[in-house]
Each structure stands twice: as C-alpha cells, then as structure tokens.
Amino acid sequence: MDRPPHHSIYSLSATRDRVYTFVALAFVAFATWGSWFPFVFRPLPLSVAAEWLWWSATPAQLSLTDALSNLLLFVPIGVFAASVIGRSGRLRDSVWVIALGAALSIVLELGQLLVPWRIPSVLDIAFETAGMAVGVIVRRGAASELDALTSNVITTWRSAGIVERALWAYVAAFAIAWLIPFDFTIRPNEIADKYEHKRLLWPWMPSPDAAGTAELWLTALAAVPLGWALVLWTSDAERRRPVAAAIACAAALLVALTLLQVTVFSRTTDTTLTLVAIGGAAAGALTAARMTARALCAQAGS
C-alpha cells in the first residue's frame, strides 16, 4: 500500500501555526536576552526596587530612542502571537494577546531590577505593551498576506531537495553570524560613537579594526554559497533563478544585513566586507548557473 503524501499527514495550516509559534517564541527569547544580559542577578531590597520604579516613571526619564526601541521589540511578538492566539480576529482574542505581552514586559522589567548595570523602567512597560498592540493591528490588517507568504515558504521548503534545504540553513547561519552579538541600538549618539572610533567604516577606510586580507578572502568564500542558494532557491525546481536576479537579490540581502549591523553597537561594520561578500555571492551565482545549465544539457542529451 502506498504511504499517504506528506501534505495529508501535516496540514499546511497546522504547520503554519507551528512556524508562527516558533517565531513568536524566538522573539520572546530575544527580548529576554536583551533585557537580562549578562544574566548576573543579585538581591535587591523591596524598598529600593519600589524607589527605582517610581523614579523611572517620571517624564524626565523618557528617552525617545529607548521608547521606539522597546516598541519595535514587541511588534513582531504581537504579530506572530496574534497569528496563533488571535487569528480569529475577535476583539477578545486581541485583548488577550496584548495582555500576555504586557505580562511579559512586566516580568522582564522586574527582572532587570536584579541585574546590575540594567535600568528598569515603568515607561518601558508602556511602550512594549504599545508595541504588542501595534503588532496585533498589523496582523489583523495583513493576515491574508502573511498567511500566503508563510504558506508559500512552507510549500517551497517541502518540495526542496536536501541541497536546497542545506543552502537555506546556510543563509540563515550567515545572517546570524553577520549580526552577532545582537546588541542592537538606534541611539544616534551610540552609532556616532562607532563612526568616531572608526568601527563604522566606508569601503577601504583605514582603521585598526578594518578587515585584513585573510578576513576579506574568508568573507568572499563564505558568501559563495549565498549565490548558490539564490540561484537554486525557487518554488519550481525545473526553473532556476536567472544569474542577474540572483546577484541582485544577494546584493540587496547583504546591504540590508550591513545596515542592520550598523545598529549592532559592539560589532565593527566594515563596508569593504560587504562589497567583497557581494563579489563572492556573484561568483557563487555564476558557478551555480553554469552547473545547472550543464546538468540540464546532460539530461536533454540522455
């Protein structure tokens, strides 16, 4: 007897819900890491904790960049939590999602009271809860588009071969490596500090922290599989992405990662590496296209 197809065992909607749950939990973990790092806790008298919280609630302590950071941090949590819990669109479910976000924010801010060098804030709770609400609104406004995109990714993953899946995983690992250690900041003074201390570099700008020859070569080689992935990464295994389109996608991806890296405070951003990586990805796209063309010619000849 033939085995039932994979799609009948795991429905697309159930898989989509698992993806949403995983992404939501990943952003919760990221918020926890960003709030409690370096995870060194020490006891604090209740009176001191109350005094700090009261002080943090005063308007004088409001920072627009911190407020925006906290709001943006919780938007994706709201989007993906609402995709699972509040997908019905009922107001009660949306309120439930926002309440869960507020509870998470309170736990994180209270935990910061026990972490040296971290400053908890009642205002942060307000803006993080607002970010959760924005995420719920975004989900309600773009539910069909998000579901369609996620379903397409799932379908493409299911139809992909081992090589294509390995390349997808490599692209994800490359992006993570480009952004480690994830200490993002949008404070203008901290980004300006990176530039002033020559840790934010234009191409071939001299700096003690500029990439050396070995690092440039290593980056170029590491980017080659990006070109392979973007040529082979399509929903139709018989029709690969054109080389020009693959190179354009690789360049857009690397530029986007570099712009994000600018906001990683402890990471030196050397745009020379970006240009070198684009070159490596272009070489990978060319070789993948040539190998694919040879394979198709061999199949046609046989």
N, C-alpha and C positions, 0 to 999 in steps of 0.2 A: 504494500500500500504506500502510495506517495505521501510524504510528510506535508502538512499544511504549510502554505507560504508564511514567511516571516511576518508579513504585514497582518495576517489574520491572528497571529499569536499576540503581538503587541500593537494595539491600535495606535493610530497616529495621534489621536487626541491625548491618550494616556501618556505616550512618550513625550508629547509637547508639555504636558503638565509636569513631568519629571524634570525636563530641561528648565522650566521656569522655576521650579523649587530649588534646583541646584544653583542656578544663577542668583536667586534671591539670597540663599544661604551663603554663597560666596561673597556677596556684597556685605552681608551682616558680619562675616568673619573679617573682611577688610576694615569695616568700621570699628570693630573690636580691636583689631591690631593697631589701627591708627590712634585709638583713644587710650589704650592701656600700655602701649610700648614705652619703656623696655620691660614691662611686666615685673617690676620690682615694687612690692607692696609693703607698706608699713602702717601700723595702727595710728589712728588719729582720734583725739577726744571729740565727743559729740558736740561740745560747745564750740570748738574751733571749726568743725565742719559746718555748723549752722552759721557761724560768723562769715566764713568764706562764701557760702551760698548767698547770703544776704548781700554781701559786698558785690558779688558777681552780677546781681540783678539790677544794679543801678545803671541808668542810661549812660553814665560816663564811661562804663566799661565796654560799650558797644563798639565793635570793630566791623566795618562793612565787609572787609575781605573774609574775616572769620565767619560772619553771618552767611555770606554767599557760599563759602566752602562747606559749611555744615548743611546748608540747604541742598546743595548739589550732591553731597554724600548720600543723602537719604532718598533722592529722587529715584534712582534705579531700584532701590529696595521696594519703594512704593509701587513702581511699575510691575515688577515681577511677582511681588506678593499679591497684588490685586489680580494678576493674571491667573493665580491659583485660587485664592480665597474669595476674591470679589469679582470673578469673571461673569457672574450672573448679571452684574450691573445694578443690583438692588442697593438702595441707599444704606440699608442696614449693614450689608457686607462691606461697603466702602468705609463706613464709620468704624467697623471692627478692625479693618486693616490699619487705618490711621491710629486707632487706639493701641494696637500692637506696636506700631512704630514709636509712639510716644513712650510706651513702657520700656522699649529697648533703649531709647535715648536717656531716660531717667536712670536706668541701670548703668549705662556707660558713663554718664556724668558723675553719678555717685561713686562708681569705681575709681574715677580719676582722683577723688579725694584721697585715696590711699596710695596713689602713685606719685613719688617725688618728681618734681620738675613739670608736672602737669597741672593746669589751672582749669578746674571745672567751672561751668557757668550755667545759671538758670536760663540765660538768653540763648545758649546753645540748644537747650531742650526745645525752646520755642521755634527756632529756625529749623531744627532737624524734623520736628513734627510738621512744620510747614512744607518741608521737602517731601515728606511722606505723602501729604495731601496733594502736592503737585504731581507726584508720581501716579497717584490714583486717577487724577484728572487726565493725565497723558494716556494712561491705559484705556480709560473709557472713550477717549477721543480717537485713539488709533488702534483699537482692539483687533479689527479685521486685518489691518496691515501687518501688525506684529505677529498675529497668528499665521498669516500667509507666509511671511518671511521665515518664521521658525519652522513651519511645515516643510517649506522648500529645502531648508538646510538639512532637516532630518531625512527627507526623501533622498537627497543627494548623497548624504552620508551612507544610507542603507545600500544604495546602488554602487557606491565606490568600492574599488578593489583595495587590497592591502597596501599597495604602494601609495595610492591617493590618500588613504587614511593616515599613513605614516607621515606624509608630507603636510597634511593639515595639522597633525600634532606638532610637527617641527616648526611650522609658522607660529603656533601658539607659544611654544617654548622660546622662540626667537624674540617675540614681542615681550614676554615676561623678562627675559634677560636684558632687553633694552631699557626696561623701566625699573629694575631693581635698584634700590630697596623700597620703592613706592612711598617715599616721604614727600608727597605732593604738597605744593604750596602755590597759592595765587596771590600772595602778598607781594606787591610791587617792590618793596624795599629788599626782600629776600632774593627775588630774581635779579634785581640790580646788583646785589652783593655778589651773585655768581659772576656777572659780567665784569664787575670791578676787580675781582680777584682772579680773572682770566680762567674761569671754569665754565664760561659760556662763550664759545669761540666761533668766529666766522671761519670759512674754509682757509686752511693753511695759515691761520693766525698763530704767531709764536706764543708759546706758554709752557711753563714747566709741566703742566698737566696735559699738554697736547699729545695725541696718539703718536706712538713711534712707528717705525717701518714694520716691525713684526705685527703690531696690533692692526695696522692698515691691511696687511695681507690676510691676517686671520679673519678680519671683518668681511673682506671681499669673498673669501672662501665660504664663510658662514652664510653669506647671502645667496650663494648659488642655488641652494635648494628652494629658495623663495621663487626664483624664476621657474624652476621645475614645477612647483606647486601651482603657480598661476597659469601655466600652460595646460596642465592636466586637470586642474580643478574646475570642472564644468559638470552640469547635470546630464550631459549627453556624452557618454564615453566614446562614441564614434566621431564626435566633432570637437576637436580641441580648440582652445582659445588662440586667436592669432598672436604672433610674436609681439607686434606693436602694442596690442591691447594688454598683453601680459606685462610688458615693460612699463607701460603707463600705470597699471594697477600697482606694480611693485614700487614705483617711484612715489605714488600717492600714499601707499602704506608706510613707506619709510619716512616720508616727510611728516606724516601725521604722528608717527612714533617719536620723531625728533621733537616736534612741537610739544608733545606730552612730556618728553624728557626734560625740556626746559623747566618745567614745573617741579621736577624731582630735585629737591634742594641739594642733597649730598652727592649728586651724580654730575660729573663733568660732562657737558654737552659740547662735543666737537663735531661741527657740521662737515668737516672733512670726512669723517667716518660715514656720514650719510651719503655723500657723493660716491665714496668707494663702494658702499653697500649697493647703491643703485647700479653701479657698474657690474658688480658680482651677480646681482639678480638678472641683469640684462644678458650676461654670458650664460647663466643658467637657462633663461628662456630660449635663447638661440639653440643651445645644445638639445634641450627637450624637444623643440620643434623639429630639429633635424632628425633626432632619433625616432620620433613619432612618424615622420614622413617616410623614413626607411622601413619602419615596421609595416606601414600601410602598403607600401610598394611591394614588400615581400609577400604580404597576404594576397595582393592582387595578382602577383606572378604565380602564386601557387594555385 
